[in-house]
Amino acid sequence: MTELLKIEHLVKYYGSRSSLTKALNDISLAVEAGEFTAIMGASGSGKTTLLNCISTIDRPTGGQIYIDGVCTSKLKKNALADFRRDRLGFIFQGFNLLDTLTAFDNIAIALQIQRCAPKEITGRVREMARKLGIEDVLEKYPYQMSGGQKQRVAAARAIITRPALILADEPTGALDSRSSRVLLESMELLNREENATILMVTHDAFSASYASRVIFMKDGRLFNELRRGGDDRRVFFERIMDVVSLMGGDLNYAVPSLS
């Protein structure tokens, strides 16, 4: 498979020399196209800082990040903004939908920015809505939707432009257990049917069990890694919890039923 994301010796420091915090300490990893990868870690482990650097929202202190063969640290401001718009998709914990637009328009706006034809926009939005089970809310505004529906609209918006990489930051953090399950199943479907490459940051073992690969972080470093392989999700969840125990059990393990 093709290597879509490559990180080499990434470091990120905060503060002055007398009170230096190493948020990321020599991180190297690769993600292949079509992988659904979860990054797990407790608060302060560096997982969100890593996601921010990958997303180009934050600049690393040292090291390199390559996305689809492009070294993001070498891009100037305008080129970086274009790259972020065209090659990255984002799913945020807080949805980030525009309150004055319907679900349809919230999804479509990304295609309108790319100047797609109206007929193409309508077709692609409705097809994505069908896959994610949100056809019945396309004409609703965010205040008329549940949290789970809003997050699936956000997921549709993230994937509709066919980005190289989808970055999800604690996407189930504001959802109840049922809505979390529906969203994660939707992300799993996007990965399988659209061959979407997804990198999800989470502290929740239940969410991580939907991924095909889990990378564990602790104190700014990579701690361990698991691949799901042929395991069903229940077995994979148990393997994840074994690693969580090795890390000190400081992650979220209160989960809904795995059935």
HULINSUL-V95408 format. One record per residue. N is the residue number from 1. SS is DSSP state (hx for helix, st for strand, lp for the rest). PHI is phi in degrees with one decimal (NA if undefined). Layout:
n = (N & N)
ss = (SS & SS)
phi = (PHI & PHI)
This chain:
n = (1 & 2 & 3 & 4 & 5 & 6 & 7 & 8 & 9 & 10 & 11 & 12 & 13 & 14 & 15 & 16 & 17 & 18 & 19 & 20 & 21 & 22 & 23 & 24 & 25 & 26 & 27 & 28 & 29 & 30 & 31 & 32 & 33 & 34 & 35 & 36 & 37 & 38 & 39 & 40 & 41 & 42 & 43 & 44 & 45 & 46 & 47 & 48 & 49 & 50 & 51 & 52 & 53 & 54 & 55 & 56 & 57 & 58 & 59 & 60 & 61 & 62 & 63 & 64 & 65 & 66 & 67 & 68 & 69 & 70 & 71 & 72 & 73 & 74 & 75 & 76 & 77 & 78 & 79 & 80 & 81 & 82 & 83 & 84 & 85 & 86 & 87 & 88 & 89 & 90 & 91 & 92 & 93 & 94 & 95 & 96 & 97 & 98 & 99 & 100 & 101 & 102 & 103 & 104 & 105 & 106 & 107 & 108 & 109 & 110 & 111 & 112 & 113 & 114 & 115 & 116 & 117 & 118 & 119 & 120 & 121 & 122 & 123 & 124 & 125 & 126 & 127 & 128 & 129 & 130 & 131 & 132 & 133 & 134 & 135 & 136 & 137 & 138 & 139 & 140 & 141 & 142 & 143 & 144 & 145 & 146 & 147 & 148 & 149 & 150 & 151 & 152 & 153 & 154 & 155 & 156 & 157 & 158 & 159 & 160 & 161 & 162 & 163 & 164 & 165 & 166 & 167 & 168 & 169 & 170 & 171 & 172 & 173 & 174 & 175 & 176 & 177 & 178 & 179 & 180 & 181 & 182 & 183 & 184 & 185 & 186 & 187 & 188 & 189 & 190 & 191 & 192 & 193 & 194 & 195 & 196 & 197 & 198 & 199 & 200 & 201 & 202 & 203 & 204 & 205 & 206 & 207 & 208 & 209 & 210 & 211 & 212 & 213 & 214 & 215 & 216 & 217 & 218 & 219 & 220 & 221 & 222 & 223 & 224 & 225 & 226 & 227 & 228 & 229 & 230 & 231 & 232 & 233 & 234 & 235 & 236 & 237 & 238 & 239 & 240 & 241 & 242 & 243 & 244 & 245 & 246 & 247 & 248 & 249 & 250 & 251 & 252 & 253 & 254 & 255 & 256 & 257 & 258 & 259)
ss = (lp & lp & st & st & st & st & st & st & st & st & st & st & st & st & lp & lp & hx & hx & hx & lp & st & st & st & st & st & st & st & st & st & st & st & st & lp & lp & lp & st & st & st & st & st & lp & lp & lp & lp & lp & lp & hx & hx & hx & hx & hx & hx & hx & hx & lp & lp & lp & lp & lp & lp & lp & st & st & st & st & st & st & lp & lp & st & st & hx & hx & hx & lp & lp & hx & hx & hx & hx & hx & hx & hx & hx & hx & hx & hx & st & st & st & st & lp & lp & lp & lp & lp & lp & lp & lp & lp & lp & st & hx & hx & hx & hx & hx & hx & hx & hx & hx & hx & hx & lp & lp & lp & lp & hx & hx & hx & hx & hx & hx & hx & hx & hx & hx & hx & hx & hx & hx & hx & lp & lp & hx & hx & hx & lp & lp & lp & st & hx & hx & hx & lp & lp & hx & hx & hx & hx & hx & hx & hx & hx & hx & hx & hx & hx & hx & lp & lp & lp & lp & lp & st & st & st & st & st & lp & lp & lp & lp & lp & lp & lp & hx & hx & hx & hx & hx & hx & hx & hx & hx & hx & hx & hx & hx & hx & hx & hx & hx & lp & lp & lp & lp & st & st & st & st & st & lp & st & hx & hx & hx & hx & lp & lp & lp & lp & st & st & st & st & st & st & lp & lp & st & st & st & st & st & st & st & lp & lp & lp & lp & lp & hx & hx & hx & hx & hx & hx & hx & hx & hx & hx & hx & hx & hx & hx & lp & lp & lp & lp & lp & st & lp & lp & lp & lp & lp & lp & lp)
phi = (NA & -83.8 & -78.2 & -93.9 & -120.5 & -133.5 & -119.9 & -122.9 & 49.6 & -77.6 & -132.1 & -142.7 & -113.0 & -123.7 & 91.1 & -95.7 & -60.9 & -76.5 & -139.3 & -83.4 & -110.3 & -93.8 & -69.4 & -130.0 & -127.4 & 62.2 & -91.3 & -132.9 & -162.1 & -137.7 & -125.7 & -86.2 & -57.9 & 89.0 & -82.5 & -111.0 & -112.6 & -107.6 & -111.4 & -109.4 & 179.3 & -73.1 & -57.5 & 89.2 & -76.5 & 105.8 & -65.2 & -71.7 & -61.1 & -61.9 & -61.8 & -63.5 & -69.6 & -63.3 & -75.8 & 72.2 & -69.3 & -123.5 & -100.8 & -70.8 & -73.0 & -159.0 & 93.0 & -130.6 & -125.1 & -115.1 & -122.0 & 54.8 & 84.8 & -100.8 & -82.0 & -67.2 & -69.5 & -94.0 & -83.3 & -76.3 & -54.4 & -67.7 & -64.9 & -67.1 & -63.6 & -64.6 & -63.3 & -61.7 & -68.0 & -89.9 & -113.3 & -121.3 & -120.9 & -127.1 & -122.0 & -101.9 & -60.2 & -92.5 & 72.1 & 57.6 & -86.5 & -85.7 & -64.2 & -88.3 & -115.2 & -69.8 & -58.5 & -56.2 & -70.4 & -62.9 & -76.0 & -69.7 & -58.5 & -64.8 & -75.8 & -65.0 & -62.5 & -83.6 & 61.3 & -74.1 & -68.4 & -53.6 & -63.6 & -65.1 & -59.2 & -59.0 & -63.3 & -69.7 & -64.3 & -68.2 & -66.8 & -66.6 & -62.5 & -62.8 & -64.5 & -96.4 & 69.8 & -123.9 & -59.4 & -78.7 & -115.3 & -60.3 & -96.2 & -93.8 & -92.1 & -51.6 & -68.1 & -94.3 & -111.8 & -75.7 & -59.9 & -64.9 & -65.2 & -62.2 & -70.3 & -72.0 & -63.1 & -62.5 & -66.0 & -62.3 & -62.6 & -68.2 & -96.3 & -61.3 & -87.8 & 55.8 & -70.1 & -67.0 & -142.8 & -105.1 & -111.3 & -118.0 & -104.5 & 44.9 & -64.3 & -99.7 & -60.6 & -106.1 & -112.0 & -77.3 & -63.4 & -67.2 & -64.9 & -61.2 & -61.8 & -62.5 & -63.8 & -64.6 & -64.9 & -66.7 & -65.6 & -62.0 & -66.0 & -60.6 & -64.2 & -77.1 & -88.8 & -100.3 & 54.9 & -71.0 & -90.1 & -121.3 & -120.2 & -116.2 & -93.1 & -156.2 & -109.2 & -108.7 & -64.5 & -61.4 & -62.6 & -62.6 & -68.3 & -82.1 & -79.8 & -91.2 & -153.2 & -126.0 & -108.9 & -102.7 & -119.5 & -150.5 & 53.9 & 79.5 & -124.9 & -74.6 & -103.5 & -164.6 & -150.4 & -128.2 & -117.5 & -69.7 & 58.0 & -92.3 & -67.3 & -75.3 & -67.4 & -62.9 & -64.7 & -64.2 & -58.4 & -64.1 & -65.4 & -61.2 & -65.5 & -62.0 & -69.7 & -57.1 & -62.9 & -63.2 & -81.1 & 109.5 & 67.0 & -97.7 & -108.3 & -77.7 & -124.4 & -82.3 & -127.0 & -72.4 & -56.6 & -89.3 & -71.4)
